[in-house]
Amino acid sequence: MTDQLTRDFWASEFSCHDGTPWPAEEDDALLALARDIQTIRDYWRIFLRTFYVHLGIDRDADKDAAVGIISAYRTLEYQEGLTSGPTSQHTDRNPEKDTPPCAADIRPLLKGIQGVGIGRKTVLKMFYMLILRLADDGTITPGGVGLYVGKDHMVHRDLRTLYGAPMARW
């Protein structure tokens, strides 16, 4: 598989923070996740264009619509060092969870949008609500969507429903 997965995302962005790449045998899950996140970015761009026009703000929504991948694939060893538990949707297949890694923590990159006087939490909540809408109307895989406000400021996104798990929201 080529490193470029979609127009805006590369396989290397989904690697574990310890340097381990996404497992090659799980390329289908990686491609599905990258496509969903690309769709989120495309709709975020459309949302920002509309938002800026509505508020009379003269800004380039295309530049402000960037989405960053904070964390995606995690080896079991890397996951053990975190507080989120050993059966994360981010990890390798294991006996407790027979699914491939299928999650990413993402956030809108706030370099431009904060310049219009909107706080980080508000932007993140708008981003989260957009993802919920896309998941609930079937534009992206329903999967899991979780909002983390605080130190991390991110949205968890996973494809658990592709592997038989129920949809989750938090």
C-alpha positions as CSV (number, residue, x, y, z in Angstrom):
1,M,0.0,0.0,0.0
2,T,1.2,3.5,-0.8
3,D,1.9,5.9,2.0
4,Q,-0.7,8.3,0.7
5,L,-4.1,6.9,1.8
6,T,-6.4,9.9,0.8
7,R,-6.0,13.4,-0.5
8,D,-5.0,14.7,3.0
9,F,-3.8,11.7,5.0
10,W,-0.7,9.5,4.9
11,A,-0.2,6.0,6.5
12,S,2.7,7.3,8.6
13,E,0.2,9.6,10.5
14,F,-1.6,6.5,11.8
15,S,1.6,4.8,13.2
16,C,2.1,4.2,16.9
17,H,3.9,6.8,18.9
18,D,6.7,4.3,19.5
19,G,7.4,4.3,15.8
20,T,5.7,1.0,14.9
21,P,3.7,1.3,11.7
22,W,0.1,0.2,11.3
23,P,0.1,-3.6,10.8
24,A,0.3,-4.4,7.1
25,E,-2.2,-7.3,7.5
26,E,-4.8,-4.7,8.7
27,D,-4.5,-2.4,5.7
28,D,-8.3,-2.6,5.0
29,A,-9.1,-1.2,8.5
30,L,-6.5,1.6,8.0
31,L,-7.9,2.5,4.6
32,A,-11.5,2.5,6.0
33,L,-10.5,4.7,8.9
34,A,-8.5,7.1,6.7
35,R,-11.5,7.5,4.3
36,D,-13.8,8.2,7.2
37,I,-11.5,10.9,8.6
38,Q,-11.0,12.4,5.1
39,T,-14.8,12.6,4.8
40,I,-14.9,14.3,8.2
41,R,-12.3,16.8,7.1
42,D,-14.2,17.5,3.8
43,Y,-17.4,18.2,5.7
44,W,-15.5,20.3,8.3
45,R,-14.3,22.5,5.4
46,I,-17.9,22.9,4.2
47,F,-19.1,23.7,7.7
48,L,-16.4,26.3,8.2
49,R,-17.2,28.0,4.8
50,T,-20.8,28.3,5.7
51,F,-20.0,29.4,9.3
52,Y,-17.7,32.1,8.1
53,V,-20.2,33.4,5.5
54,H,-23.0,33.4,8.1
55,L,-20.8,35.5,10.5
56,G,-19.4,37.7,7.7
57,I,-15.9,36.6,8.4
58,D,-13.4,36.9,5.5
59,R,-11.2,33.9,6.0
60,D,-10.0,30.9,4.0
61,A,-11.9,28.0,5.3
62,D,-9.7,25.6,3.3
63,K,-6.7,26.5,5.4
64,D,-8.6,26.4,8.7
65,A,-10.2,23.1,8.0
66,A,-7.1,20.9,8.7
67,V,-7.7,17.9,10.9
68,G,-4.8,16.4,12.9
69,I,-4.4,12.8,14.0
70,I,-3.3,12.8,17.6
71,S,-3.1,9.1,18.1
72,A,-4.2,6.1,16.0
73,Y,-2.5,2.6,16.0
74,R,-1.0,1.5,19.4
75,T,0.9,-1.6,20.1
76,L,-0.2,-3.6,23.1
77,E,3.0,-2.6,24.8
78,Y,2.5,1.1,24.2
79,Q,-1.2,0.8,25.3
80,E,-0.2,-0.8,28.6
81,G,1.6,2.5,29.5
82,L,-1.6,4.5,29.0
83,T,-4.5,4.8,31.4
84,S,-7.2,3.9,28.9
85,G,-6.9,0.1,29.4
86,P,-5.6,-2.9,27.4
87,T,-8.6,-3.4,25.1
88,S,-8.6,-0.2,23.3
89,Q,-10.0,0.1,19.7
90,H,-6.5,1.5,18.9
91,T,-4.6,-1.8,19.6
92,D,-3.6,-5.0,17.9
93,R,-5.9,-8.0,17.9
94,N,-5.9,-9.7,21.3
95,P,-7.9,-12.4,22.9
96,E,-10.3,-10.0,24.6
97,K,-11.0,-8.0,21.4
98,D,-10.9,-9.9,18.1
99,T,-10.9,-6.8,15.9
100,P,-8.2,-5.0,14.1
101,P,-7.0,-1.6,15.3
102,C,-9.6,0.7,14.0
103,A,-9.4,4.0,15.9
104,A,-7.9,7.4,15.8
105,D,-8.0,10.4,18.1
106,I,-8.4,13.6,16.0
107,R,-8.9,17.3,16.4
108,P,-9.4,20.3,14.2
109,L,-6.2,22.2,14.0
110,L,-7.1,25.5,15.5
111,K,-4.4,27.8,14.0
112,G,-6.9,29.9,12.0
113,I,-10.3,29.5,13.5
114,Q,-9.3,30.8,17.0
115,G,-8.5,34.0,15.2
116,V,-12.2,34.7,14.8
117,G,-12.7,34.8,18.6
118,I,-14.1,31.3,19.2
119,G,-12.5,29.3,22.0
120,R,-10.9,25.8,21.7
121,K,-13.7,24.1,23.6
122,T,-16.4,25.6,21.4
123,V,-14.6,24.7,18.2
124,L,-14.0,21.1,19.4
125,K,-17.7,20.7,20.4
126,M,-18.7,22.0,16.9
127,F,-16.3,19.4,15.4
128,Y,-17.7,16.7,17.6
129,M,-21.3,17.5,16.7
130,L,-20.4,17.4,13.0
131,I,-18.9,13.9,13.4
132,L,-22.0,12.7,15.3
133,R,-24.2,14.0,12.6
134,L,-22.1,12.3,9.9
135,A,-22.0,9.0,11.8
136,D,-25.7,9.1,12.6
137,D,-26.9,9.8,9.1
138,G,-24.6,7.1,7.6
139,T,-22.2,9.4,5.8
140,I,-19.4,7.8,7.7
141,T,-19.3,4.4,9.6
142,P,-21.5,4.7,12.8
143,G,-18.8,3.2,15.0
144,G,-17.6,5.0,18.2
145,V,-17.4,8.8,18.7
146,G,-16.2,10.3,22.0
147,L,-15.4,13.8,23.1
148,Y,-12.4,14.6,25.3
149,V,-12.3,18.1,26.6
150,G,-9.6,19.1,29.0
151,K,-5.9,18.5,28.6
152,D,-6.3,16.5,25.4
153,H,-9.0,18.4,23.5
154,M,-9.8,15.7,20.9
155,V,-12.5,13.4,19.4
156,H,-12.1,9.7,19.5
157,R,-13.3,8.0,16.3
158,D,-13.4,4.3,15.7
159,L,-15.0,1.8,13.3
160,R,-16.1,-0.8,15.9
161,T,-19.5,-1.4,14.2
162,L,-17.6,-2.9,11.1
163,Y,-16.5,-5.7,13.4
164,G,-19.8,-6.5,15.1
165,A,-19.5,-4.2,18.2
166,P,-22.4,-1.9,19.0
167,M,-22.2,1.8,18.3
168,A,-20.9,4.0,21.1
169,R,-21.2,7.7,22.0
170,W,-19.6,9.6,24.9
